[in-house]
Amino acid sequence: MKIEAARRAMASAVVFACLLVACGKTAEEPARVTEPRSGERLKLTWWQAPDGTRLVRDAFYDAILQEDCSPPDGWNDADQQPCVPTAGRSYVLEEYADSTCSGPPLLAPMADGGPVRYGVARVECSYRAFEATTVIGTARHFRRDADGRCAEAQGDPKAFLAQAVPEGKFARLTLTEGSGAERLQEVRVSSADGMVVPLARYVQDQLLGSLTVTDARLGSTDAPGLLPLNIVVEGYADAACSTRAASTGGQPPARCRHLPAVAIHNYYCGMGPLSRVGEATASGPTYLRQEGGRCSKWGDEGPRFEVGETVATAHLRSATDATQGRFRPVRWTGDQGFTTQPTLLYDAEQDVTCEPRTGKDGGGACVPTARDNFAWSVESAFADAACSQPVAFPRYYLGCTNYPQFREGDVFLEPIGDAATARTFNMRSVGPVTRQVFRRELSKCVPAPEEYEYHQPGAVLRAVSSPALTVVRGP
């Protein structure tokens, strides 16, 4: 797994690791949070629950284009992005229609087969937006090879030709990191027309000099640690795992904001402490020590960094606003009065914390969050011969076996498709645990063979619904 992919996974799906388990707690002090406000062009939008409770969204309404827009990428390595319409937004392929690879890039077709309107490409430390013109069909595709030469490639026949979007067509969003004496600082997004909103998903850690996101693997479910985005993995420079070194796994480090400042030990298997990162050393492979003491190569060859002193991890605590409705906003709080804009909802009727998710129809659902989305998975397997009781199994990364234990109240997620139809399961009890599992074959429920993937003890679960949410666009 590449570190850049891990960054994006954490940045696009981070709230899944943040389950609220102590829902009776309330925030001790009034929130020291910037009051969200709309601008002349970009208007705030909210998720609204059936009882009227609202949460501000990370998307906006463009009053000039008269449609919703949002930044196309996570804020891990750039400070400005265009607010690109979400409808019909695809991505830019590293392919061209001309044999010099110098014209506008091609846009990928939409996964659902819908019309393509826009795509965004990252160029150096900024973003360029393109709009689709026509389908390229069976025409030739070109891409640059490892040596930088433009060569013919086998491309998608449904790709779209593109042209650059005129400057000023899309509003620009600017990320502003906090400053001050306290270690944790608020992060805001604003636009030139006066719109401003705190980004609850990110926290600025002044000690580490990095944006961070919450991750339960660095702490606990009710007090997750803050994981820096400009991070590298601590491992070893030799096949005997004796000389400490940090690496990006062959991926180039973040260049636009600053070089990685922190390394994390045991990235995939129950995260360990954070350490300072020094100067880059000669390139080479990096090795990780896996379960059982085995030393294995990790990632491709790339820059390695010196590893220095250990740095204390900052933690946040979840707190539910003291309201009486079914849905109650959940925020994160820290030391010295630090608090975030609410980003989750506590569903008092089902006694779970849920996260708003967008559906294909533009509406949404409040999908219960997972305690540790990296460690557990609901499989298409069952504990009984009638195939009526689903079970959960641990996932494995790099041979790790030190996964968390089942606990009452834990939430497990199946891979989510459309939010409105997502199946979510909440732990009913710590047991019973079963080693014999069953699965459906055609219309029959039969015992799973021994070679069944993740044939490990599971636990019986109960289904949890995902309440529908509506989108409200502000003045």
Sequence and secondary structure as in RCSB ss.txt:
>XXXX:A:sequence
MKIEAARRAMASAVVFACLLVACGKTAEEPARVTEPRSGERLKLTWWQAPDGTRLVRDAFYDAILQEDCSPPDGW
NDADQQPCVPTAGRSYVLEEYADSTCSGPPLLAPMADGGPVRYGVARVECSYRAFEATTVIGTARHFRRDADGRC
AEAQGDPKAFLAQAVPEGKFARLTLTEGSGAERLQEVRVSSADGMVVPLARYVQDQLLGSLTVTDARLGSTDAPG
LLPLNIVVEGYADAACSTRAASTGGQPPARCRHLPAVAIHNYYCGMGPLSRVGEATASGPTYLRQEGGRCSKWGD
EGPRFEVGETVATAHLRSATDATQGRFRPVRWTGDQGFTTQPTLLYDAEQDVTCEPRTGKDGGGACVPTARDNFA
WSVESAFADAACSQPVAFPRYYLGCTNYPQFREGDVFLEPIGDAATARTFNMRSVGPVTRQVFRRELSKCVPAPE
EYEYHQPGAVLRAVSSPALTVVRGP
>XXXX:A:secstr
  HHHHHHHHHHHGGGG     TT   SS       B  SSEEEEEEE TTS EEEEEEEEETTTTEEEE SS S
SS SEEE EESTTB  EEEEESSTTS S EEE   TTS    EEEEEETTEEEEEEEEEE TTS EEEE TTS E
EEE   TT EEEEE  TTSS EEEEEE  SSSSEE EEEE TTS EEE TT EEETTTTEEEEEEGGGS SSS E
EEESSEEEEEESSTTS SEEEE TTS    SS    EEEESSSSS   EEEEEEEEEEEEEEEE GGG EEEEEE
EEEEEEEEEEE   B EEEE    SSEEEEEEE GGG B    EEEETTTTEEEEEEE TTS EEEEE  S TTT
EEEEEEESSTTS SEEEEE  STT        TT EEE   SSGGG  EEEE  S  EES  EEEETTEEEE  T
T TT S EEBEEEE   EEEEEE  
